[in-house]
């Protein structure tokens, strides 16, 4: 069931590749806007880089949340999934994982390139990528709750940002903090461990909460 | 003598109970408010470091406490409503949210007014200020989610889930922000060590806290009554009330 839902969602995403690319290019454009707005001073850009990349990743991941359930909701597939005897939490976990593969992984792969734009040193690039790799699945998992709650609502897209962005704050703090600690010559293990802890906690709790939200939204 | 507590979980009987309780709480709250403000402004001595400006504490601290406490109470009732499917609990949660958001806003506002003469700045990215701001965002998220859903039962349950997710996240957010703050110590002002307070200051503050409690209860009961009327407008007992002219 878990593998099946991932395969299905990936196939659907591959059939509509422009959606994936839109999210990725949104990420690239947002990151590229900052040097244009604050000036190309390299020292400042270097200190800003982790924060800018993380905020852009947060926004990009959030903007694509609408797609997680919306299409299945419109064509009735979601209702069939709710009626199936399989565990709904597992299904949500699969959908969140597929969402991460489609939106999170491209961001992670693109981040080092954008880091070079900001003149980050090599090991900071590595830490940035590692932090994003651990952190972006948390965004997809927490986002699943928001996406499930706002299913089929007026102005759901803006509403989901109000619900989800405050909950993203810990990931943002430690994600950007890891890179900053590395650039300041400090240990970044603790930051990564904490993001890992968020990931484990959200794997356990978020699918359950999102499944409950789906039941509320579809009842 | 066994009291049937469940009697008042029916909106109809709660409506009349709340109607009787509101004047009591309003009265107590006004008395405490006057007493607290009197102690705060006339009895409590001037602070030798902060001068008269410290007196904003009598509004700031109760507001900050209420803002955090009300979120937990709101999540509690929303959770009860979700678990036991009791309509009244969810209505209560919905009624608490605006009051909580108001206290959060007051705490931020008075904090800024206090910060200007004390630290020379309206805002610092201190751990407490930042988490209070995030708490405000959580309240706004809860209220706008409920406002966006037309079906009241779905709004109750969706709100309950987001409130519970928020209440799990509040400690995580608080400690993240605190850690973030210690990493960026440079620009911030340390307000961690509270100076010893004169007894009258403390008394004034505690009276104001009690006044805020009473005020919150009164307002929340009133708002719950309005929500009950709105949702039960199709029932016979509301129609009867209307006929008697008890409600407009």
Interface residues (C-beta under 8 A of the other chain):
Chain A: X145 X149 X150 X153 X154 X155 X156 X159 X162 X163 X165 X166 X167 X169 X170 X173 X174 X177 X180 X181 X198 X205 X209 X212 X213 X216 X217 X219
Chain B: X134 X137 X138 X140 X141 X144 X145 X148 X149 X154 X157 X158 X161 X162 X164 X165 X166 X168 X169 X172 X173 X176 X177 X179 X180 X183
